[in-house]
Amino acid sequence: MTNMGNLFQEWRAAVKSEAANSSQEQLILTAAVQYKPDLESFSFPVESIRNNLNWVHVMAYDYYGPQWTNFTGAHAALYDPSSDASTDYGIKAWIGKGLSASKLVLGLPFYGYAWKLVNPRDNGIGAPATGPAITEDGSMSYKDIKGYIQRYGADMDHLGLVLMMLKLSK
């Protein structure tokens, strides 16, 4: 991550130099980052990000997915008081580390995930699952989710899906 901080610093210097030596405006520098600045094995270089980037696109999604969890979960939870896997938690963490809210751009998904449930009648958040359903990796675009529900009805017991994003995308 130190190298990433150095890259942002060198990138900013190159952009300033280019603008000073041409008739061009300074380029806008951005980066897409995980939803929170501190992950298990590393922390983002927040000071360098603050000093060198114009905006930071926070990827506020993929908190849970059928290929890496054996239970259903809201892959883009806006708020979850029982976990740090939520957009609210991540944004507060970035701001708490010193990044200005005016630099944050919230990235939201326009897709959902489908899990193959252990028991189709147990289909809420946290329900036991054995992997992806419907597609190879379980991902479904908004259009695909809407079409699936129109074809088969919205009986969630029958579908065995957790489609939190459907509500968020309307």
N, C-alpha and C positions, 0 to 999 in steps of 0.2 A: 504494500500500500504506500510505502514511502516513495517508490518509483512512480506510482500514479500521481501523487502530490507533485513530484518533480515534473512529470509530463504536463500537468495542468499549468504549472508555472512557466515552463518553456513554451507551451502552446500560446499562453497569453502574451509572452514577450514577442513571439513571432508575429502574432496578429497586430500588435502595436507597431512593430517595425514595418510590416507590410503597409499599414495605413499611413505611417509617416513618410514612406518612400513612394507613395502612389497617390492617386486621386480617389482611392477606394475608402469607404467607411470601414471601421473596425468590424470584423466578423463577430457574430454572436456565438459565444462558446457555451455549449450545454453538455450534459452527460445524463444518461439514464442510470439510476442506482436502485439498489434493493430498497424495500420499504422502511428499513431501519438502518441507522448508521453502524451499529455494532452487531456483528454476526458471531457465530461460535469461534471461528478461527482468525478473524480480522476485523479491523475497524476502518471505515473510510477516512481519508485525510480531510476532515471537515474544514480545517483552517485554510488549506489550499483551495478547496472547493469554494469556500466563502470569498476568498481573495481573487480567484481567477476565472470563475465561471459566471455567466450571466443568469442561467437558470439550471435547475436540477429537476429532472423528470423522475419522480418517485414512482416506481413500479408497484402499485398497491394491489397486487393480485398474486395468485399462485401460492397462497398460504397453505392450502391443502390440495391434493390431487390424487386420483385413484391409482396412479402408478407408483406413488411413494408413501401412501398411508393406507392402513387396513381398516379405516373407518371413514365415514363421510364427514365433510367439513365445508364451511363456507370459504371458498377459495379467494374471495375478495371482501371479507367482512369489514364493514365500515367501523363497527364498534363491538368489542367483546371484552367485557370487564373481567373475565376469568382467564384471559390469555394475553400474551404480547403479540399474537398473530392477528393484528387488526390495523386498519389504516389510521385510526385515531391514535393508537399507540405509536406507530411508526412516525407519523408527522410530528407528534409531540417530542419524540426522541431526537429528530433532526433539529427542531427548534431548540430543544434543551442543550444540544451540543454546540449551539451558536450559529446555526444557519438561519438567515432571515426568512420569514414566511413569504416575503415578496419574491424570493428566488425559487420557491417550490412550485412545481407544476405537478398536479395530481394525475397520474396515469391510471385509468380504469379499464378493465377488460370488457369486451363485447362478446364474450363467450362464457360457457359454463362447462361443468364436468358431470359425467354420469358414472356412477359406481355400480358394480354388480354386488347386490346386497346378500348377506348371509341369509337373512329372513326378510322377504319383501314387505312384511307387515311392520317391521322395525325400520322405518325409513327417515327418521329425523337426523338432525345434526348429531354426529357421534355414533351413528348406527354402524355395527360391524359390516365390513365389506371385504370382498376378495379380489378386487382389482377393477379395471375399467369395464364399462358397459357401452353398448351402442356402437362406438367406434373403437379402433385399435388402442388409442391412448385415452379414450373417455372424453376427449374434448369435443364440444359441439358449439357451432356459431349460434348467434341469436336466431338467425333465419332457420337453422336446422332444428333448434329447440322448439321454436314456434310451429314449424311444420310437423314435427313428431307429435306434439300435443294435439294438433288439429287432426292428424291421422288416427291417433290411438286414444284420444280423450285425455283429460287432465287427472285421471285416477292415479295418484302418486303411488298407491300400493301396487298397482299393476306396472307402472313404469319403473319403479325402483330407482328414481332419480332424485337428486337434490339440485334444484335449479334456482338457487338464490339470485343469480344474476338476471334471471328473467324479470324479477320484480324490480331490480335496480335499473335495467335497461329500458324500461317503458317510459 
